Amino acid sequence: MIYPSYYRKGSVCIKREDSRSGKQVDLSESSHRNPFRLIQTNDKAGFDKIVSGMELVSFETYERFLILLHNKSRQEARSFRETHDQSPEYTNLFPRRDFFFE
């Protein structure tokens, strides 16, 4: 087997870096709290079981998943900031001042 290799099934894409470890990107709504995780198994068979039933894909497919994850996280951060800034309980009574040191 040649590493790295890439697998995909639905909203999940896995990069297998060696026989026992890799990285997973999951863009599903159910994994919104942990969309990226490291995978480490005790043996090759454990990782084989994880990727069984998945389609072997190219690096470009995995890279697209990373880009989508990055864009999603940027959008969520922007939405949070906008909501935060509009909430009256977070209005800053003491605005930030700029201090210049000579």
Secondary structure, 3 states (H helix, E strand, C coil): CCCCEEEEECCEEEEECCCCEEEEEECCHHHCCCCEEEEECCCHHHHHHHHCCCEEECHHHHHHHHHHHHHHHHHHHHHHHHHHHHCHHHCCCCCCCCCCCC
